[in-house]
Amino acid sequence: MLSDKDNLNKALTDSCNDLKAKVESMKESAEQSERIYKELADLRIDYEKAVKEKADLERQIDNLKQHEAEVLLHMKEQSQLAIDKALLELEKEYQKQIQELKADKQAEIDKYQSKYFELLEQKKL
């Protein structure tokens, strides 16, 4: 009977030790699961931050593209104005030269007409 009790005691002790080992294993698994869950939550936060940063960067890129287009348009307009101004200046200068040439040639014509009329007067006399 004592031997049966010893066997039963040993079986219970072994069972208790197995259960303790399982409890320890379950505690470790629970701690590992908790660590993994926390790591997953951190990764989710990082992912959401990355998505938000990407959206912000895309918005900034769109704003920069729009600004670039506006600047290019402004520069094109400025360049066109400078070209138009230069052309007007050249045209003004050429008109001035034409007027001077006309005045010079008209003076020569007047001179020749005057001589012509003088010669006609002399011929009449």
C-alpha positions in Angstrom: 0.0 0.0 0.0 2.9 2.3 0.8 4.4 1.4 -2.5 1.2 2.3 -4.2 1.1 5.6 -2.4 4.7 6.2 -3.4 3.9 5.4 -7.0 0.9 7.7 -6.8 2.9 10.4 -5.1 5.6 10.1 -7.8 3.0 10.2 -10.6 1.4 13.3 -9.0 4.8 14.9 -8.5 5.7 14.2 -12.2 2.3 15.5 -13.3 2.7 18.6 -11.1 6.2 19.2 -12.6 4.9 18.8 -16.1 2.1 21.2 -15.3 4.6 23.7 -13.8 6.7 23.3 -17.0 3.7 23.9 -19.1 2.7 27.0 -17.0 6.2 28.4 -17.5 6.1 27.7 -21.2 2.7 29.3 -21.4 4.0 32.4 -19.5 6.9 32.7 -21.9 4.5 32.3 -24.8 2.2 34.9 -23.4 5.2 37.3 -22.8 6.4 36.6 -26.3 2.9 37.2 -27.7 2.7 40.4 -25.8 6.1 41.6 -27.1 5.0 40.7 -30.7 1.7 42.5 -30.2 3.5 45.6 -28.9 6.0 45.4 -31.8 3.0 45.0 -34.3 1.4 48.1 -32.7 4.7 50.0 -33.1 5.0 48.9 -36.7 1.4 50.1 -37.3 2.2 53.5 -35.9 5.4 53.7 -38.0 3.4 52.6 -41.1 0.7 55.2 -40.5 3.4 57.9 -40.0 5.1 56.8 -43.2 1.8 56.9 -45.1 1.1 60.4 -43.7 4.7 61.6 -44.6 4.3 60.2 -48.1 1.0 62.0 -48.5 2.6 65.2 -47.2 5.6 64.8 -49.6 3.2 64.2 -52.5 1.3 67.4 -51.6 4.6 69.3 -51.4 5.7 67.9 -54.7 2.4 69.0 -56.3 2.8 72.5 -54.7 6.3 72.7 -56.0 5.2 71.6 -59.5 2.5 74.2 -59.5 4.9 76.9 -58.2 7.4 75.9 -60.9 4.7 76.2 -63.6 3.8 79.6 -62.3 7.4 80.7 -62.1 8.0 79.5 -65.7 5.0 81.3 -66.9 6.1 84.5 -65.2 9.6 84.2 -66.6 8.2 83.5 -70.0 6.0 86.7 -69.7 9.0 88.7 -68.5 11.1 87.4 -71.3 8.4 88.3 -73.8 8.1 91.7 -72.3 11.9 92.2 -72.6 11.9 91.1 -76.2 9.0 93.4 -77.0 10.7 96.3 -75.3 13.9 95.6 -77.2 12.0 95.4 -80.5 10.2 98.7 -79.7 13.6 100.3 -78.9 15.1 99.1 -82.2 12.0 100.2 -84.1 12.2 103.6 -82.5 15.9 103.9 -83.3 15.3 102.8 -86.9 12.4 105.3 -87.2 14.7 108.0 -85.9 17.4 107.1 -88.5 14.8 107.0 -91.2 13.6 110.5 -90.2 17.2 111.8 -90.2 17.8 110.3 -93.6 14.6 111.7 -94.9 15.5 115.2 -93.6 19.0 114.9 -95.1 17.7 113.8 -98.5 15.0 116.4 -98.4 17.6 119.0 -97.8 19.6 117.7 -100.8 16.4 117.7 -102.9 15.6 121.2 -101.8 19.1 122.3 -102.6 18.9 120.8 -106.1 15.4 122.2 -106.7 16.8 125.6 -105.7 19.6 125.3 -108.2 17.2 124.1 -110.8 15.0 127.1 -110.3 18.0 129.4 -110.4 19.1 127.9 -113.6 15.6 128.2 -115.0 15.6 131.9 -114.0 18.9 132.5 -115.6 17.8 130.8 -118.8 14.7 133.0 -119.0 16.7 136.1 -118.7 
